[in-house]
Amino acid sequence: MDSKILSVRGYQKHGIKDDRWTIKDKVNQYKGVLRLHSRDKKLKTIEAAKIQKLVSRELQNVNSEVKECRGILNEVRCGDKRRMRNILRDHRDLQLAHENHYPDIVYDAVFQDCNLKRRQLDKLYYVKRKKMKEFFDLKFEATTILNQLEMQNHSHEPDRHQQKIASLYQKLVANKSAAETIRATYQTILNILEKDTTYSTAIINALKRDRIEQCKVLMRTTHVGQLAAENLDDIRIRYEDFSKNVLKNMKVRENSLQVVRTRVDNLWSDIKKLVRSDIKYMGEVGEEKKTSVEGDLEKQIKSLEDTFERVKDALQARSYDGLLSRFKEQARQRARLIGQFKTSLDKRDAFLNKKNSAELILADLKHSMLTTGQYKTDRNEILEQIDEEKQRELEFISLRKSRGELLIDIKAVLQNMLAIMVCIKPGWGANQKSGKDGKKLRDKRKRMEKKKQKRRRDDIARKSSNDENYQLEKFHPDALMMLGDVMKKATILLELSNFEMPPENEEKAQNLYHNYIAKYQTANYHNKLHSEVRLSVDHEVIDPTVFTRADIKFQSKQIVEMHTKFE
């Protein structure tokens, strides 16, 4: 066992390298380990105390916030006393009675007081009406008694009709006074009700505002309470994890201390054997020859020493003990840099998440702005189109009305013309035109001149027979059909009027026409104010190929609308 302790495995296991390793060195090493352990324990206790202080401070803050939130909740549930004091400032009796009470209690008391006062007011109104009725009855009885007294005092019999009129008059006066009093009472009631409605609306609006504010405060308090609960849960979880880790570390350290104590006990028990084995082994090593395995070990040791020398030169350390401190410093710096790298990665991820969320919000805002702008432009265009369509509809209605009036006038004129030409038959023109020469017409005229008297008699007889057998023709409702009938009858008239007249008759006809025109103009000049309104229609030829003013305006509007849509 003594030879195995100083072997390679023993060195790797126990850390004993040199034969000059004494008990004092081991004791010093053990004391140093104990000091390090105690130092770590003190540091951990200090850190635990700091963490406990922080946790207690945070718990105190949370408790204070919870107290504030509870106070706000009580105010939300029961109402704000300060606001109620401000409301009751103008009412001294209510302020003295309910100064430090909660608003719900004040509301119940005010409501009860209002109901009591309303009941008292209704009772007073009822008593007043009853008294008024009694007063009217007594007055009526007094008037009847006075009338009876007057009737008894007078010797002659009064007029019954007069008595009835007087009694009716008195009843009317009494009813009038009663109506006036009732009207006055109802007017006062209406005024009181109006005042009640105004005050009630003001109180209701104030209560609504207070309710809105209380709801907002309640939402904020619930939000703060949720955050506080979440923070408490997080702190509790961290505290439990920390306590579990501390317990684990304490158990591990206790186990390691037990292992170290067992090793120390073993070393103390075998210290004498170790010294003897070292001396014996050193003697044997001096006597024996080196084997091939030891040569390999020496080569490895030399290579390790060379590497240590290079590392020492690179790190600019004075001794091998300085290398350990340098390596520890490098490990500490490496751990610190890894922690900084992790924190920077977390920050970068957080910034990237914020950036992505901001980009999404920006895209949503842009899309919403574009959609709102497009909606506004489309809305304005649609409103303009609606206004234009309404204006166009009004124009079409007015145009249709004017054209309908024109068509009615045309129909009326055509009906008048047909009524004037009702005596003309379709066969007259053909019979007149079937004559051979103008000589027959001249002979006929001569015969007509000779037999004027006979013709007059015949005309009178014909008129009487026509009046007996005359029937009006039915007019067709279509204007085109009526126009065709007028054209036919006008052509018949032209055919009938195509005959020659002697110069004497022509001069007589011209003089008669001029006299008629002169009389008509003088009568029209003197009676302009009292002239009759007659139908006068100017006949125009409508060409569909020529655009009217309305068509040109309609086309220009369509062109403007097309250009605005493209823009």
C-alpha positions in Angstrom: 0.0 0.0 0.0 2.9 2.4 0.8 4.5 1.9 -2.7 1.1 2.4 -4.4 0.5 5.8 -2.7 3.6 7.4 -4.4 2.8 5.8 -7.8 1.2 7.7 -10.7 -2.3 6.6 -9.6 -1.6 7.5 -6.0 -0.3 10.9 -7.1 -3.5 11.4 -9.2 -5.6 10.3 -6.3 -3.9 11.7 -3.2 -2.0 14.6 -4.7 1.3 13.5 -3.0 4.3 14.2 -5.3 7.4 14.8 -3.3 9.0 12.7 -0.6 9.5 15.9 1.4 5.7 16.1 1.9 5.3 16.3 5.7 2.5 16.2 8.2 2.8 19.9 8.8 2.2 20.6 5.1 -0.8 18.4 5.1 -2.1 20.1 8.2 -1.6 23.5 6.6 -3.3 22.3 3.5 -6.2 21.0 5.5 -6.5 24.2 7.5 -6.5 26.2 4.3 -9.3 24.0 3.0 -11.2 24.6 6.2 -10.6 28.4 5.9 -11.8 28.4 2.3 -14.9 26.4 3.3 -15.6 28.8 6.2 -15.0 31.8 3.9 -17.4 30.4 1.3 -19.9 29.7 4.0 -19.7 33.3 5.3 -20.0 34.7 1.8 -23.1 32.6 1.2 -24.6 33.6 4.5 -24.0 37.3 3.7 -25.5 36.8 0.2 -28.5 35.0 1.7 -29.0 37.8 4.2 -28.8 40.4 1.4 -31.3 38.4 -0.6 -33.6 38.0 2.5 -33.4 41.8 3.0 -34.3 42.5 -0.6 -37.2 40.0 -0.5 -38.5 41.5 2.8 -38.2 45.0 1.3 -40.1 43.9 -1.8 -42.7 42.2 0.4 -43.2 45.4 2.4 -43.7 47.4 -0.8 -46.1 44.8 -2.0 -48.0 44.9 1.3 -48.2 48.7 1.0 -49.4 48.5 -2.5 -52.0 45.9 -1.5 -53.2 48.2 1.3 -53.5 51.1 -1.2 -55.4 48.9 -3.6 -57.7 47.7 -0.8 -58.4 51.3 0.1 -59.2 52.1 -3.6 -61.4 49.0 -3.8 -63.3 50.2 -0.7 -63.7 53.6 -2.3 -65.0 52.0 -5.5 -67.4 49.7 -3.6 -68.7 52.2 -1.2 -68.0 55.5 -3.0 -65.7 58.5 -2.4 -66.4 60.5 0.7 -64.6 63.6 -0.5 -66.7 63.8 -3.6 -69.8 63.3 -1.6 -68.8 66.2 0.7 -68.3 68.4 -2.3 -71.8 67.4 -3.6 -73.5 68.1 -0.2 -71.7 71.4 0.4 -74.8 73.4 -0.8 -77.1 71.4 1.5 -76.2 72.1 5.1 -78.8 69.9 6.7 -77.7 66.8 4.7 -74.0 67.7 5.2 -74.5 67.8 9.0 -76.5 64.6 9.0 -74.4 62.5 6.6 -70.9 64.1 6.7 -68.7 61.1 7.3 -71.0 58.4 5.9 -70.5 56.3 2.7 -72.2 57.4 -0.5 -74.5 54.4 -0.7 -75.8 55.1 2.9 -76.2 58.8 1.9 -78.1 57.8 -1.3 -80.5 55.6 0.7 -81.1 58.3 3.3 -81.7 61.0 0.6 -84.0 58.7 -1.3 -86.0 57.8 1.8 -86.2 61.5 2.7 -87.3 62.4 -0.8 -90.0 59.7 -0.7 -91.3 60.9 2.7 -91.4 64.5 1.5 -93.3 63.5 -1.6 -95.8 61.6 0.4 -96.3 64.6 2.7 -96.7 66.8 -0.4 -99.3 64.4 -1.8 -101.2 64.4 1.5 -101.1 68.2 1.6 -102.4 68.4 -2.0 -105.2 66.0 -1.1 -106.2 68.0 2.0 -106.1 71.2 -0.1 -108.4 69.7 -2.7 -110.7 68.5 0.0 -110.8 71.9 1.6 -111.4 73.6 -1.7 -114.3 71.3 -2.5 -115.8 72.0 1.0 -115.3 75.7 0.4 -117.0 75.5 -3.0 -119.9 73.5 -1.5 -120.3 76.1 1.3 -120.2 78.9 -1.1 -122.8 77.3 -3.3 -125.0 76.7 -0.2 -124.5 80.4 0.8 -125.6 81.6 -2.6 -128.6 79.3 -2.5 -129.6 80.6 0.9 -129.1 84.2 -0.1 -131.3 83.6 -3.1 -134.0 82.0 -0.9 -133.8 85.0 1.4 -134.2 87.4 -1.4 -137.1 85.5 -2.8 -138.8 85.6 0.7 -138.1 89.3 1.1 -139.6 90.2 -2.2 -143.3 90.3 -2.3 -143.8 89.8 -6.0 -142.9 86.5 -7.6 -139.5 86.5 -9.3 -139.0 85.5 -12.9 -138.1 81.8 -13.1 -136.1 82.2 -16.3 -134.1 85.0 -14.6 -133.4 82.8 -11.6 -132.2 79.9 -13.8 -129.9 82.3 -15.6 -128.5 83.6 -12.3 -128.0 80.2 -10.9 -126.3 79.1 -14.1 -124.1 82.2 -14.0 -123.1 81.5 -10.4 -122.3 77.9 -11.2 -120.2 79.0 -14.1 -118.4 81.5 -11.9 -117.8 78.8 -9.3 -116.6 76.4 -11.9 -114.3 79.0 -13.4 -112.7 79.9 -10.1 -112.3 76.1 -9.4 -110.7 75.6 -12.8 -108.4 78.6 -12.1 -107.3 77.2 -8.7 -106.8 73.7 -10.1 -104.8 75.2 -13.0 -102.6 77.1 -10.5 -102.1 74.0 -8.4 -101.2 71.9 -11.4 -98.8 74.7 -12.6 -97.0 74.7 -9.3 -96.9 70.9 -9.4 -95.4 71.1 -12.9 -92.8 73.6 -11.8 -91.8 71.5 -8.9 -91.6 68.4 -11.1 -89.4 70.3 -13.6 -87.1 71.4 -10.8 -87.0 67.7 -9.6 -86.1 66.5 -13.1 -83.3 69.0 -13.5 -81.8 68.2 -10.1 -82.3 64.5 -10.7 -80.6 64.6 -14.1 -77.7 66.5 -12.6 -77.4 64.0 -9.8 -77.7 61.1 -12.2 -75.0 62.6 -14.5 -72.7 63.1 -11.5 -73.3 59.5 -10.4 -72.6 58.2 -13.9 -69.3 60.1 -14.1 -68.4 58.9 -10.6 -69.2 55.3 -11.7 -67.1 55.7 -14.8 -64.1 57.0 -12.8 -64.6 54.3 -10.2 -64.7 51.6 -12.9 -61.4 53.0 -14.3 -59.8 53.0 -10.9 -61.1 49.4 -10.3 -59.6 48.3 -13.6 -56.3 49.9 -12.7 -56.3 48.4 -9.3 -57.1 44.9 -10.7 -54.2 45.4 -13.2 -51.9 46.4 -10.4 -53.1 43.5 -8.2 -52.5 41.0 -11.1 -49.0 42.4 -11.6 -48.4 42.2 -7.8 -49.7 38.6 -7.7 -47.5 37.6 -10.7 -44.5 39.2 -9.1 -45.2 37.5 -5.8 -45.5 34.2 -7.6 -42.2 34.8 -9.4 -40.5 35.8 -6.1 -41.9 32.7 -4.3 -40.7 30.4 -7.1 -37.2 32.0 -7.1 -37.0 31.8 -3.3 -38.0 28.1 -3.4 -35.5 27.4 -6.1 -32.8 29.3 -4.3 -33.6 27.5 -1.0 -33.5 24.1 -2.8 -30.2 24.9 -4.4 -28.7 26.1 -1.0 -29.9 22.8 0.6 -28.4 20.8 -2.2 -25.1 22.7 -2.0 -25.0 22.2 1.8 -25.6 18.5 1.5 -22.9 18.2 -1.2 -20.5 20.1 1.0 -21.3 18.0 4.0 -20.6 14.9 1.9 -17.4 16.3 0.6 -16.3 17.2 4.2 -17.1 13.7 5.3 -14.9 12.4 2.5 -12.1 14.7 3.3 -12.3 13.8 7.0 -12.1 10.1 6.2 -9.1 10.8 4.0 -7.4 12.8 6.7 -8.1 10.0 9.2 -6.6 7.5 6.8 -3.6 9.6 6.3 -3.0 10.1 10.0 -3.3 6.4 10.5 -0.9 5.5 7.7 1.6 8.4 8.1 4.3 6.3 9.6 4.0 3.6 6.9 4.1 6.3 4.3 7.4 7.7 5.5 9.0 4.2 5.7 7.7 3.2 2.3 9.2 6.4 0.8 12.6 5.6 2.2 12.4 2.0 1.1 11.1 2.9 -2.3 13.9 5.5 -2.9 16.5 3.0 -2.0 15.0 0.5 -4.3 14.8 3.1 -7.1 18.5 3.9 -6.7 19.4 0.3 -7.0 17.1 -0.9 -9.8 17.4 0.1 -13.4 14.9 2.1 -15.3 12.4 0.2 -17.3 10.9 1.1 -20.6 7.7 2.3 -18.9 9.6 4.8 -16.7 11.4 6.1 -19.8 8.1 6.8 -21.4 6.9 8.5 -18.3 10.1 10.7 -18.2 9.5 11.6 -21.8 5.9 12.6 -21.0 7.1 14.6 -18.0 9.7 16.4 -20.1 7.1 17.2 -22.8 4.8 18.5 -20.1 7.6 20.6 -18.6 8.3 22.1 -22.0 4.7 22.9 -22.6 4.5 24.5 -19.1 7.6 26.6 -19.9 6.1 27.8 -23.2 2.8 28.6 -21.4 4.8 30.4 -18.7 6.7 32.4 -21.3 3.5 33.2 -23.2 1.6 34.3 -20.1 4.7 36.0 -18.7 4.4 34.3 -15.3 7.4 34.0 -12.9 6.6 30.6 -11.5 4.3 27.6 -12.0 2.1 28.8 -9.1 1.4 32.0 -11.1 0.1 29.9 -14.0 -2.7 28.6 -11.9 -3.8 32.1 -10.9 -3.6 33.2 -14.5 -5.6 30.2 -15.7 -8.2 30.9 -13.0 -8.4 34.5 -14.1 -8.8 33.4 -17.7 -11.5 31.0 -16.7 -13.3 33.7 -14.7 -12.9 36.1 -17.6 -14.2 33.4 -19.9 -17.3 32.8 -17.7 -17.8 36.6 -17.5 -17.6 37.0 -21.2 -19.9 34.0 -21.8 -22.4 35.6 -19.4 -22.1 39.0 -21.2 -22.5 37.1 -24.5 -25.7 35.4 -23.3 -27.1 38.7 -21.9 -26.3 40.4 -25.2 -28.0 37.6 -27.1 -31.1 37.9 -24.9 -31.1 41.7 -25.4 -30.6 41.2 -29.1 -33.6 38.8 -29.2 -35.7 41.2 -27.2 -34.7 44.1 -29.5 -35.5 41.9 -32.6 -38.9 41.0 -31.1 -39.6 44.7 -30.4 -38.4 45.6 -33.9 -40.7 42.9 -35.5 -43.6 44.0 -33.4 -42.9 47.7 -34.3 -42.7 46.8 -38.0 -46.0 44.9 -37.8 -47.6 47.9 -36.0 -46.2 50.2 -38.6 -47.5 48.0 -41.4 -50.9 47.9 -39.8 -50.9 51.6 -39.3 -49.9 52.2 -42.9 -52.5 49.8 -44.1 -55.2 51.4 -41.9 -54.1 54.9 -43.1 -54.3 53.8 -46.7 -57.6 52.1 -46.2 -59.0 55.1 -44.3 -57.7 57.5 -47.0 -59.1 55.3 -49.8 -62.4 55.1 -47.9 -62.5 58.8 -47.5 -61.7 59.5 -51.2 -64.2 56.8 -52.3 -66.8 58.2 -49.9 -66.3 61.8 -51.2 -66.5 60.5 -54.8 -69.7 58.5 -54.0 -71.3 61.5 -52.3 -70.4 63.7 -55.3 -71.9 61.1 -57.7 -75.0 60.9 -55.5 -75.4 64.7 -55.6 -74.9 64.7 -59.4 -77.4 61.9 -59.9 -79.9 63.8 -57.7 -79.3 66.9 -59.7 -79.6 65.0 -62.9 -82.8 63.4 -61.7 -84.2 66.8 -60.9 -83.2 68.0 -64.3 -84.9 65.0 -65.9 -88.0 65.5 -63.9 -88.2 69.2 -64.9 -87.5 68.3 -68.5 -90.1 65.6 -68.4 -92.6 68.1 -66.9 -91.8 70.7 -69.5 -92.1 68.2 -72.3 -95.3 66.8 -70.9 -96.8 70.3 -70.7 -95.6 70.9 -74.3 -97.2 67.6 -75.4 -100.4 68.5 -73.6 -100.5 71.9 -75.3 -99.9 70.2 -78.7 -102.7 67.7 -78.0 -105.0 70.6 -77.0 -104.1 72.5 -80.2 -104.7 69.4 -82.3 -108.0 68.7 -80.6 -109.0 72.4 -81.2 -108.0 72.1 -84.9 -110.0 68.8 -85.2 -113.0 70.4 -83.5 -112.8 73.4 -85.9 -112.5 71.0 -88.9 -115.1 68.5 -87.7 -117.4 69.3 -90.6 -114.8 68.3 -93.2 -115.2 64.8 -94.5 -112.6 62.8 -96.4 -114.6 62.5 -99.6 -115.1 66.2 -100.2 -111.9 67.0 -101.8 -112.1 64.1 -104.3 -115.6 65.2 -105.3 -114.6 68.8 -105.8 -111.4 67.8 -107.6 -113.3 65.4 -110.0 -114.8 68.4 -111.9 -113.6 68.7 -115.4 -113.0 72.4 -116.0 -113.1 75.9 -114.4 -116.1 76.7 -116.5 -118.3 74.6 -114.4 -117.2 76.4 -111.3 -117.9 79.8 -112.9 -121.4 78.6 -113.9 -121.9 77.4 -110.4 -120.8 80.7 -109.0 -123.2 82.6 -111.3 -126.0 80.3 -110.3 -125.1 80.8 -106.7 -125.2 84.6 -107.2 -128.6 84.4 -108.8 -130.1 82.2 -106.1 -128.7 83.8 -102.9 -132.0 84.0 -101.2 -132.8 80.4 -101.9 -129.4 79.3 -100.7 -129.9 81.3 -97.5 -133.1 79.5 -96.9 -131.4 76.2 -97.6 -128.6 77.1 -95.3 -131.0 77.9 -92.5 -132.8 74.6 -93.0 -129.5 72.7 -93.2 -128.2 74.3 -90.0 -131.4 73.3 -88.2 -131.1 69.7 -89.6 -127.3 69.6 -88.7 -128.0 70.8 -85.2 -130.5 68.0 -84.8 -128.4 65.2 -86.4 -124.9 66.5 -85.4 -122.6 64.3 -83.3 -119.1 65.1 -82.2 -116.3 62.9 -83.4 -114.2 61.0 -80.9 -110.6 62.1 -80.8 -107.8 59.6 -80.7 -105.5 59.8 -77.6 -102.4 59.5 -79.6 -100.9 62.8 -80.8 -99.5 61.3 -84.0 -102.9 60.0 -85.0 -104.5 63.3 -84.4 -101.7 65.1 -86.4 -102.4 62.7 -89.3 -106.1 63.5 -89.1 -105.3 67.2 -89.1 -102.9 66.9 -92.1 -105.6 65.0 -94.0 -108.3 67.6 -93.3 -105.8 70.4 -94.1 -105.0 68.9 -97.5 -108.8 68.6 -98.1 -109.2 72.3 -97.2 -106.4 73.3 -99.5 -108.0 71.3 -102.3 -111.3 72.9 -101.7 -109.8 76.4 -101.6 -108.1 76.0 -105.0 -110.6 78.0 -107.1 -110.6 81.4 -108.9 -112.4 84.4 -107.6 -113.6 87.5 -109.6 -111.6 90.7 -108.9 -114.6 92.4 -107.2 -115.0 89.6 -104.7 -111.2 89.4 -104.2 -111.1 93.2 -103.3 -114.1 92.8 -101.0 -112.4 89.9 -99.3 -109.1 91.8 -98.8 -111.0 94.9 -97.4 -112.9 92.7 -95.1 -109.7 91.0 -93.9 -107.9 94.3 -93.4 -110.9 95.7 -91.5 -111.0 92.7 -89.3 -107.3 92.9 -88.5 -107.6 96.7 -87.7 -110.5 96.1 -85.4 -108.8 93.3 -83.6 -105.6 95.3 -83.1 -107.4 98.3 -81.7 -109.4 96.1 -79.4 -106.2 94.3 -78.3 -104.4 97.6 -77.7 -107.2 99.1 -75.6 -107.9 95.9 -73.6 -104.4 94.6 -72.9 -105.0 94.3 -69.2 -108.3 92.5 -69.7 -107.2 90.3 -72.6 -108.0 86.7 -72.6 -105.3 84.1 -72.1 -105.3 81.9 -75.1 -103.2 78.9 -76.1 -100.3 79.8 -78.5 -97.8 77.2 -79.4 -94.8 77.7 -81.7 -94.4 74.7 -83.9 -90.8 73.7 -84.1 -89.1 71.0 -86.1 -86.9 68.9 -83.8 -83.8 67.4 -85.5 -82.4 64.5 -83.4 -78.9 64.9 -84.9 -78.5 68.4 -83.5 -77.6 68.4 -79.8 -79.6 70.6 -77.5 -78.1 72.5 -74.5 -79.2 69.8 -72.0 -77.5 67.1 -74.1 -74.2 69.1 -74.3 -74.3 69.7 -70.5 -74.9 66.0 -69.9 -72.0 65.0 -72.1 -69.6 67.5 -70.4 -70.6 66.1 -67.0 -69.9 62.6 -68.1 -66.5 63.6 -69.5 -65.6 65.4 -66.2 -66.6 62.3 -64.2 -64.5 60.0 -66.3 -61.4 62.2 -65.9 -61.9 62.5 -62.1 -62.2 58.7 -61.8 -59.0 58.1 -63.8 -57.2 60.6 -61.6 
